[in-house]
Amino acid sequence: MCRTVATIRQTSWAAGLLLVISPLGALPGCGSNAGSGPNKADGAAGGSGGAQGSGGASGSGGTTGADTNGTGGAGGSSTDVSNPDRPASLDGATDGGDAGSDAATLTLPIARGDLDVLEFGSLTFKVKPTLGARITSFQLGGDELLTDATENAQYFGSTLWTSPADDWVGMMFAPPPIVDNLPYTTTVGADGVITSTNTAYTTLKNNKKFTITKVFHADLAKQSVVIDYKITNVGTTPYQLSHWEVTRVFPGGLTFFTTGTKSQVDFSNAGEPQVMQLKQAQGYTWYDNTTHMAGKGSSKSGSESTGGFIAHVAPHPGGDLLFVKAFKPIVPPATAPTGHYDIELFCNDPPTYIELEDHSSYDVIMPGATYTATVRWYLRRLPVGTDRSVGSPALIAAVKSLLGQ
């Protein structure tokens, strides 16, 4: 495995990695990031950003993107016609929630050993290209949000899968290694933009052939990280596919999002025996992970939501961490893949991590076209003593302020 770094870093593929065409093989155990517990050295957090590619051709149910911030395009597949890997939000205004830190600058170099690091202000965001371009850390003032391999050797940090899962799930739930944990070819631009692309993968069912490109950049004015997830149809026929961002945080926190018209809390028929305890308050759906009963099995929920964000409060003695990931385009009701929801939550048992999952709409991608979903990650410190309970007006106000609502 060789890796050269200048403004471009190329990860070569060892011959033995060509076996990844079999997505049912057991995932290899991943090496641990340094540290353990909520203040580990590697972690991550979330928020909202731009959207569809510039001037893209429409997919099923979508419209042509009139500008790169998604104000014209809504949920359709789009072809990026200028620079397909340029971050959408670099071409126009960003969302609300200005942190008032325009003077923040990126700490160089971005490429540091086997990690690419966006370090600015009090935030540190780490990507590991050799591990599926997985986000392995998002820290605020050194306090970690994301889990690492000490919590679970296979499922940690944050990554992108594709849905529906039926495309690639066989006898066991094992995401395709070529998507999830094998090396992505990665470049680091002079502007600090990290661009990572995998090799083409063909799904077990329906022969959907695609590549995934992840583009990460720091929005210094908004003190957030913007991620463009791009799925490109490199096959010869159109098909439907959805982005599926999976972010793992520590147990014990409180998660909430705008309530939609439909939800499911009992996934026992899918092998999740414990019913997830969701509550409704103030127009939001809340999940207090302390209600999870250890020893009763894992739990899962799925919900429609047109709010375009997931918020999570991670307890911390120095002031709780507020993690928000906001996504565009917002998924219209009943447009997620069959068997999935706009927002899904999962807790393993005994609880070592919670998954905060968001899906894009299940849109048609034409041959040669690229379907882009954009997620902005925010991480902020709440004042000590902020009400951390279901329906908390203080938490709702904090999220609205952050998103400029």
VENZIBEL-V836961 format. One record per residue. N is the residue number from 1. PSI is psi in radians with two decimals (* if undefined). NEAR is the number of other ideal C-beta (glycine too) atoms within 8 Angstrom. D_FIRST is the distance of its C-alpha to the first C-alpha in Angstrom with 2 decimals. Layout:
N;PSI;NEAR;D_FIRST, N;PSI;NEAR;D_FIRST
This chain:
1;1.98;7;0.00, 2;2.64;4;3.80, 3;2.11;10;6.76, 4;2.53;7;10.30, 5;2.23;8;13.42, 6;-2.05;5;16.99, 7;-0.17;6;18.96, 8;2.38;8;16.01, 9;2.24;13;12.44, 10;2.24;9;10.16, 11;2.04;12;7.14, 12;2.83;7;5.94, 13;2.18;8;6.58, 14;2.62;6;6.04, 15;-0.63;5;9.71, 16;-0.36;5;10.66, 17;-0.12;9;10.40, 18;-0.22;7;13.21, 19;-0.09;7;15.61, 20;-0.11;11;15.81, 21;-0.41;7;18.88, 22;1.73;6;20.85, 23;-0.10;15;21.38, 24;-0.11;8;23.66, 25;2.59;9;21.22, 26;2.41;5;21.32, 27;2.42;11;18.89, 28;2.61;6;16.73, 29;2.33;7;18.07, 30;2.50;11;16.46, 31;2.58;5;16.25, 32;2.45;8;19.33, 33;2.76;13;19.77, 34;2.49;6;22.08, 35;3.02;10;25.76, 36;2.70;5;28.00, 37;3.12;5;30.99, 38;-0.13;8;31.98, 39;0.57;7;31.11, 40;2.92;14;27.48, 41;-0.27;8;25.06, 42;2.24;14;23.08, 43;-3.05;13;25.08, 44;2.96;15;26.43, 45;3.04;18;29.59, 46;3.00;17;31.09, 47;-2.86;19;33.60, 48;2.77;15;34.66, 49;-2.67;19;33.98, 50;-2.81;15;34.48, 51;-2.19;14;34.29, 52;2.76;16;34.32, 53;2.86;16;33.00, 54;2.21;12;35.44, 55;0.57;10;38.00, 56;2.70;18;36.24, 57;2.51;9;37.94, 58;2.55;10;39.31, 59;-2.99;14;38.13, 60;2.17;8;40.46, 61;0.01;10;42.48, 62;2.98;15;40.83, 63;2.81;8;42.13, 64;2.34;12;40.74, 65;1.94;16;39.12, 66;-0.46;7;41.63, 67;2.91;10;39.55, 68;-0.02;13;36.06, 69;0.14;12;37.34, 70;0.15;15;38.44, 71;-0.35;5;42.17, 72;-0.71;10;42.84, 73;2.50;17;40.31, 74;1.59;11;40.55, 75;-0.02;13;38.23, 76;2.87;16;37.76, 77;2.52;16;34.71, 78;2.59;20;34.27, 79;2.17;13;32.61, 80;2.05;14;31.31, 81;-0.26;8;32.97, 82;-1.38;7;32.31, 83;1.84;5;28.73, 84;-0.31;12;27.19, 85;0.09;8;24.62, 86;2.28;11;27.17, 87;2.25;11;28.13, 88;-0.73;17;31.56, 89;-0.14;15;33.18, 90;-0.27;7;32.53, 91;0.08;11;35.18, 92;-2.97;8;38.07, 93;2.60;3;39.65, 94;3.10;12;37.86, 95;3.11;10;39.48, 96;-3.12;7;41.87, 97;0.57;12;41.22, 98;2.16;7;40.99, 99;-0.06;10;40.16, 100;0.55;4;41.98, 101;0.85;9;39.09, 102;-0.37;6;38.81, 103;-0.16;4;38.33, 104;2.50;8;34.97, 105;2.77;6;32.07, 106;2.37;10;28.30, 107;2.19;6;26.94, 108;2.71;5;24.29, 109;2.79;5;21.45, 110;-0.81;11;20.09, 111;2.08;10;16.41, 112;1.70;7;16.33, 113;-2.20;4;13.21, 114;0.25;6;11.35, 115;2.63;10;14.68, 116;2.27;15;16.83, 117;2.19;12;20.41, 118;1.86;16;23.78, 119;2.04;8;26.31, 120;2.46;11;29.90, 121;-2.27;8;33.30, 122;0.16;4;33.09, 123;2.51;15;30.17, 124;2.21;10;26.49, 125;2.20;17;24.10, 126;2.39;14;20.41, 127;2.43;16;17.71, 128;1.72;13;14.29, 129;-0.61;14;12.13, 130;-0.10;8;9.45, 131;0.98;10;12.68, 132;0.45;13;14.39, 133;0.73;12;15.38, 134;2.49;12;17.76, 135;2.05;13;20.40, 136;-0.17;16;20.28, 137;2.44;17;23.23, 138;1.96;20;26.40, 139;2.57;15;28.77, 140;1.99;13;32.23, 141;0.53;6;33.33, 142;-0.09;7;30.72, 143;2.23;11;31.97, 144;2.47;14;29.39, 145;-0.76;15;29.99, 146;2.67;18;27.02, 147;2.85;13;26.31, 148;-2.95;16;23.18, 149;-0.19;11;21.99, 150;-0.42;7;25.01, 151;-0.69;10;27.28, 152;2.19;11;25.38, 153;-0.35;7;22.01, 154;-0.77;7;21.47, 155;1.74;8;23.59, 156;2.87;15;23.23, 157;-2.69;15;22.84, 158;2.43;11;23.42, 159;-3.14;12;21.91, 160;2.21;11;23.20, 161;-3.13;10;24.22, 162;2.64;14;26.62, 163;2.71;14;30.13, 164;2.65;10;32.19, 165;-0.44;11;30.32, 166;-0.35;7;32.23, 167;-0.56;13;29.93, 168;-0.10;13;27.14, 169;2.27;9;28.75, 170;-2.11;8;29.64, 171;-0.30;3;30.89, 172;2.74;7;29.03, 173;1.61;5;27.97, 174;1.83;11;24.22, 175;2.59;11;22.72, 176;2.16;10;20.37, 177;-0.60;13;16.81, 178;-0.38;11;15.71, 179;-0.74;14;18.16, 180;-0.73;12;18.05, 181;0.08;11;14.83, 182;2.82;10;11.76, 183;2.45;11;9.63, 184;2.46;13;11.99, 185;2.20;11;11.69, 186;2.40;15;13.45, 187;2.63;10;15.83, 188;2.02;14;18.20, 189;2.87;9;21.55, 190;-0.37;4;24.03, 191;0.11;5;26.19, 192;0.13;12;23.71, 193;2.26;12;23.03, 194;2.19;16;19.68, 195;2.12;13;18.88, 196;2.31;14;16.33, 197;2.40;10;16.42, 198;3.07;14;15.22, 199;2.84;7;15.55, 200;2.47;8;19.08, 201;2.49;13;20.52, 202;2.20;8;23.93, 203;2.75;11;26.07, 204;-0.67;8;27.72, 205;2.52;8;31.08, 206;-0.01;6;32.43, 207;0.87;8;29.36, 208;1.95;12;28.42, 209;2.18;10;25.42, 210;2.87;14;23.82, 211;2.69;11;20.97, 212;2.30;15;20.83, 213;2.27;14;20.49, 214;2.17;16;20.95, 215;2.09;14;22.48, 216;2.33;14;23.21, 217;2.74;14;25.69, 218;2.27;12;28.23, 219;1.77;13;31.91, 220;-0.64;12;33.39, 221;-0.68;9;36.98, 222;-0.07;13;36.63, 223;1.01;12;34.35, 224;2.95;13;32.12, 225;2.30;16;28.73, 226;2.30;17;28.82, 227;2.14;12;26.38, 228;2.04;14;26.66, 229;2.09;14;25.36, 230;2.17;15;25.39, 231;2.12;14;25.56, 232;2.19;14;25.80, 233;1.87;16;27.54, 234;0.23;9;25.73, 235;-2.86;11;28.11, 236;-0.03;3;31.60, 237;2.64;6;33.82, 238;2.71;7;34.58, 239;2.93;10;33.92, 240;2.50;9;34.20, 241;2.70;14;31.36, 242;2.54;15;31.17, 243;2.54;13;28.74, 244;1.66;13;28.53, 245;2.24;15;27.38, 246;1.99;12;27.12, 247;2.17;13;27.47, 248;2.19;15;27.99, 249;2.97;13;30.35, 250;2.63;11;32.27, 251;2.90;10;35.42, 252;-0.02;8;38.91, 253;-3.08;12;38.88, 254;2.21;13;41.01, 255;2.48;14;39.77, 256;2.76;11;41.92, 257;2.90;13;42.10, 258;2.31;11;44.88, 259;2.34;9;46.74, 260;-2.87;12;46.66, 261;-0.20;4;48.97, 262;2.45;9;47.08, 263;2.84;11;45.09, 264;2.27;9;44.26, 265;-0.21;9;43.92, 266;1.87;5;44.27, 267;0.56;12;41.24, 268;-0.52;8;42.47, 269;-0.21;4;42.35, 270;0.25;6;38.57, 271;0.28;7;38.10, 272;1.63;11;38.61, 273;-0.42;8;41.90, 274;2.33;11;42.78, 275;2.25;7;44.47, 276;2.34;12;42.98, 277;1.51;9;45.72, 278;2.57;11;45.72, 279;2.68;10;48.66, 280;2.29;7;50.17, 281;2.36;8;51.61, 282;0.47;6;52.40, 283;0.18;5;50.82, 284;2.69;12;47.43, 285;2.32;14;45.75, 286;2.48;13;44.74, 287;1.97;14;42.69, 288;1.90;9;43.29, 289;-0.28;13;40.68, 290;-0.18;5;43.07, 291;-0.15;7;45.02, 292;2.30;14;42.30, 293;1.87;6;43.83, 294;2.41;7;41.46, 295;-0.09;6;41.82, 296;0.09;8;43.00, 297;2.93;8;39.69, 298;2.84;11;37.27, 299;2.72;14;38.78, 300;2.62;12;38.00, 301;2.75;13;39.87, 302;2.43;10;39.74, 303;2.50;16;41.81, 304;2.58;14;42.69, 305;2.29;13;42.80, 306;0.26;11;43.56, 307;-0.38;7;42.98, 308;0.38;10;39.44, 309;2.78;14;38.06, 310;2.28;11;37.21, 311;2.49;12;38.28, 312;2.31;13;37.40, 313;2.06;14;39.05, 314;2.09;13;37.14, 315;2.43;8;39.64, 316;2.33;10;39.32, 317;-0.45;3;42.07, 318;0.22;6;41.61, 319;2.13;9;42.13, 320;2.63;11;40.47, 321;2.30;15;37.38, 322;2.01;16;38.00, 323;2.19;16;34.98, 324;2.23;18;35.68, 325;2.12;18;33.50, 326;2.47;15;35.48, 327;2.57;16;34.52, 328;2.59;13;35.71, 329;2.62;13;37.05, 330;2.42;10;39.19, 331;2.07;14;39.39, 332;2.72;10;42.97, 333;2.49;9;44.60, 334;0.46;6;43.83, 335;0.04;10;40.94, 336;2.81;13;38.03, 337;2.66;10;36.67, 338;2.27;5;38.97, 339;-0.04;6;38.53, 340;2.96;13;36.93, 341;2.88;12;38.38, 342;-0.82;11;37.69, 343;2.28;13;36.97, 344;2.52;13;35.95, 345;2.54;13;35.79, 346;2.45;11;34.53, 347;2.21;15;35.02, 348;3.07;10;33.69, 349;2.28;12;35.96, 350;2.59;6;36.41, 351;2.05;12;35.37, 352;-0.23;8;32.16, 353;2.72;15;31.15, 354;2.41;15;32.75, 355;2.22;12;31.06, 356;1.91;14;32.38, 357;2.42;12;31.72, 358;2.48;13;32.78, 359;2.58;17;32.93, 360;3.03;13;33.70, 361;2.76;13;36.46, 362;1.44;12;35.95, 363;2.76;17;36.16, 364;2.33;10;35.96, 365;2.08;16;33.07, 366;2.74;11;34.02, 367;2.28;9;31.72, 368;-0.14;7;29.78, 369;2.78;14;30.89, 370;2.27;16;29.00, 371;2.07;16;30.39, 372;2.30;15;29.77, 373;2.41;13;30.61, 374;2.33;17;30.63, 375;2.32;16;30.68, 376;2.26;20;31.71, 377;2.22;17;31.04, 378;2.57;18;33.66, 379;2.13;14;34.00, 380;2.79;11;37.34, 381;2.24;11;39.44, 382;2.58;14;42.74, 383;2.49;6;45.78, 384;2.32;6;46.52, 385;-0.03;4;48.97, 386;2.34;12;48.01, 387;2.04;8;49.31, 388;1.16;10;46.48, 389;2.82;6;48.40, 390;2.25;9;48.59, 391;0.14;9;50.32, 392;2.03;10;49.92, 393;-0.56;8;51.30, 394;-0.68;9;49.41, 395;-0.73;16;46.03, 396;-0.79;11;47.05, 397;-0.66;8;48.27, 398;-0.74;12;45.05, 399;-0.76;13;42.95, 400;-0.70;8;45.47, 401;-0.74;9;45.48, 402;-0.68;13;41.70, 403;0.02;14;41.62, 404;0.55;8;44.72, 405;*;6;46.89
